[in-house]
Amino acid sequence: MTDYMVRATAADAQIRAFACTTRQTVEKARSIHNSSPVVTAALGRLLSAGAMMGSMLKGEQDLLTLQVKGDGPMKGMIVTADSMGHVKGYPYVPDVIVPANSAGKLDVAGAVGAGTLSVIRDMGLKEPYVGQTLLQTGEIAEDLTYYFATSEQVPSSVGLGVLMERNNQVKQAGGFIIQLMPFAQEQVIDRLEENLGRITSVTAMLDGGDTPEIMLGKALEGLSLELTDQMPVAFSCNCSRSRIQKALTSLGEKELQAMIQEGHEIGVECHFCNQKYVFQVDELKELLDQGRQ
């Protein structure tokens, strides 16, 4: 199944909801970064959340960045997404191994540790919107639920999951975000809480063959679910040689001159996709000349 997400409303627009399946996206991230199972699980959850939260953006040029910083061995991770299902991300330390948690599951909270979650929305304004909260559990879904409630005053339920194969490849990944509008009625809230109480986990649903539509059907049973649209989700990095050239030029004449004087090629690697761009001394001189014009 190709990765995709669905968007929906329920209870006469008292609820808005998102759900996605992202196995291929998360597996591509795992392959690029050669990440350990617990790091793949952490990054995969944030990638799924990023894809869904990115689709909440209004403009085609708008960008969302999710940044987790923790004092655990993983140190943190960054995910960026646009409004069209393109998402990318990387962990600060990809090869972390920690013991399983008390439930025998991958200990994402132990790998992440205590720290902060930052949500940055760049909507082309002079300054991006930045919201930040303390990590509540380090399990990502609960941290985002807390973020929505405290920073955006939107009561939300976030479910995220990544299931790994024994060979360390990704077996299932995905999640859902369900949000209550300010005018949601008590009986709607009660029914939603009742439905969510019956859901075991995102990974259990996905591994049982549930699609994003079915996941939302279970979460919003009896609440007049209306699917509004569907869009593909994919790990997509927009780095390019020309972008790196612009970044080098933006360093300024002094920095470029210092690189040229060292007399050897430089390599610049993209954190998101590990693509390496090499610039010879002559190319650096050209960039320096262009910057002076």
N, C-alpha and C positions, 0 to 999 in steps of 0.2 A: 504494500500500500504506500503510495506517495504521500509525503508529509503534507498536512493541510490543517487549517483551522476553520471553525464555523463561528459566526456571531449570531446572537439571538436576543429576543426580548420575551418577557413572560408577564402574566398577570396584568394585562393592559398597560405595558411599559413601566410597571412598578419595579421591574427587575431587568437588568441587562446582563448578558452572559456571553462567555467566550470559552471555547474548548479546542484542544489541538492534539494531534498525534505527531511526534517529532523524532521518531527512531532514526531515520536517515540523517537528519540534521545533527543529532547528538553523536551518532557514530562517526560522522565526518569530523566533528570537533575532536573526538577521541583519537581518531587516526592521525590528524594533523599534529596534535600536541603529545601523542603517545602517553596519554594520561592514565593514571592508575584507576581502578574501579571506583574508589571513593571520591576521587577528584572528578571523574566522569559523571558520577551521580550528582555531585554538587553543581558542576557547570551545566549539566543537562537540564537540571531543574530551572536554573536561571535563564538558560536559552529559551526554554518553553515559555516562561513568564515574560521574557523580553519580546518574543514574537507576538504574544497576545496584547501586551501593554503597548507595543509599537502600533498595533492596529487601532488603538484609541486616538492616535495622533490625527490631526485634521489635514495638514498640508503634505504634499508629496515630498517636499524637501525637509520636513521636520524629522528630527532624530531623537531617539531615546537612548540614554545610557544608564545601565544599572551597575553600580559598583559596590562590591562587598569587601570590606577590610576587616580581618580578624587576627587574633593573636594565636590562632592554632597553627599547626605546621604548614597548612596550605597557604597561609598569609592573606588570601583573597582572590578575587576574580573580577573581570569586567565583561559585560555584554552590551552590545549596541544593536539597535534595531530601527527599521524605518516603518512606514505605515503600510507597506505592501508585502509583509511577510518575510523580508530579508533580515537575517540575524547573523551575528558573529560574536565570538567571545574567546577569551583565553584565561587560564588560571595562572596565578603568580608562580606557584610551585606545582608542576604537573605530576610528579612521581611520588606523592605522599602515600605511605602505607600506615594505617592505624588499625588496632584491633576492632572487631565487630562490637556493636553496642549490646546492651543487656537483652535486647530482643533478637539478637543474632543477625541484625541487619547492618548494612554499611553505615558507619558512624560519620555521617556528614557533619553533624554538629561538632564532633570531636576534631574533625579536620579543619573546620572553619574557626572555631573558638568564639570568644567574645569580641565584639567590635561594632561596626556601623554598617548600615545600608544606605546608600545614596541613590536617589532617582533624579536624573538630570534630563530635562526636556529642552532641546534647542529648537525653537520655533521661528528662527530667523530674526528675532528681536535683538535689541542691543545687548541684553544679558539673558542667558538661559535661565529657566526656572529650576531651582535646586531644592529638593526636599531630602532631609536626612533624619533617620531614627536609629536608635540603638538596636542591635540584633537581640531578639527575644529568646530564640532557641538555637539559631545557626542552622536550622533545617530548611530555610529559605521560604517555604510556603507560609508558615506561621509568621515569619518576619515581614513578608509582604502584606499579609492580612493586617498586621499591626500598623504598618506604614500607611495603608489606605485609610484606616480608621483615625489615626492621629494626625497625619500630615494633610490628607485630602478630605477628611470628615466624610468618607464614604464607607459605610458598613459593607464588608466584603467577606467572601469565603474563597480562599485560594487553595487549590489542591494540585500538587506537582509530584511527579514520580519518574524514576529511571530504574529499569530492571536490567541487570547484567547477565550475560551468558557465562558459563564456566570458562570459556576461552577469552574472557574479558571484552568481548564485543557487546554492543548494546542490543538487547532483546526487545525492549519496549521503552518508550518515553512519551511523555505528554502531560496534559494537565487541564485545569479549568479555572476560570475566575468568574465568580457570580457576585453581582453588586446590587444593593438595594438603593432605589431612588429615594429622595427625601420624603416623598408623599406615600411611601409604601404603607399599607394598612396592616394592622396587628395580625389579622388572620392569615395574610400572605406571609408575613415573617414567621409565624408559628408553623405553617405548612412547610416552608423552606427548611427550617431548622429540623423538622421531623424527617424530611427527605434526606438531608445531609447526614443525619444521625444513623441512617441505614447504610451509608456508603462506607465500605471497608477501606479501600485505598485506590488511588489512580492506577497503580501498577496492576492490581488485581483485576480491575475492570478492563484495562488494555490487554492483559494477558488472557483474559476470558473472551477476547474478540470484540469488545465494545468499541465502536467508532466514537468520534467526538459527538456526533448527533445522539447516540445512545447514552453517552455519559450525561449530556445535558437533559435528556429525557428522564433519566433516573433522578437527577438532582432537582428537576423542576416538574416532577410528576404532579398532575392535578392543578397546574398553574398556567394552563393555556400557553404552552411553549410555542413561539413563532420563530423559526429560523429565518434570518434576514439575508445572510450571504455566506459565501465560502471563498477562501483564498489559499493558494499554495504557500507553504513555509519551506525555506531552504537556508542552509548555511551559505552565506554569500559575502565575500570580501571585495570591496571596491578599490583596493590599493592598486597602484599602477606606477610605472616608471615616471610618468609626468607629474604625478602627485608627490612622489619622493623628491623630484627635482625642485618643485615649488617649496617643499619643506626645507631642503638644503639652502635654497636661495634666501628663505626667510630667516636663516640663522644670522645673516649679515656678513658684510665684507670681511670683518676681522676674523671670524670663525672660518670662513672659506679659505682665506689667505693662509691661515695656520695649517689647514689640511693640505693645501697645495705645497707648502714648504716642507712638509713631512716627506713628500716625494714618492708616495706609493698609493695604490688604489684604496678606496674605502668601500666597505660593504654595509648596506643598511637592510635590516631584516624587519619584516612586518610581524608584529606580535600576534596578530589575529590568524594569519594563514601561513606563517613561517616562510613566505616567499622572500628570497634574498635578491637585492638589487646592487650591482657592483658598478662603481664609477671610477674610471681612470683619471689620472691627473689632468690630462687634456680636457676631459669633460668638465672637471671642476673649474678649470680656467674659463671655459665657455660660460658656465653658470655665473662666475664672478663678473665677466664682461657684461652679460645680460643684466645682472643686478645693478650695474653702474649706469646703464642706459636709461 
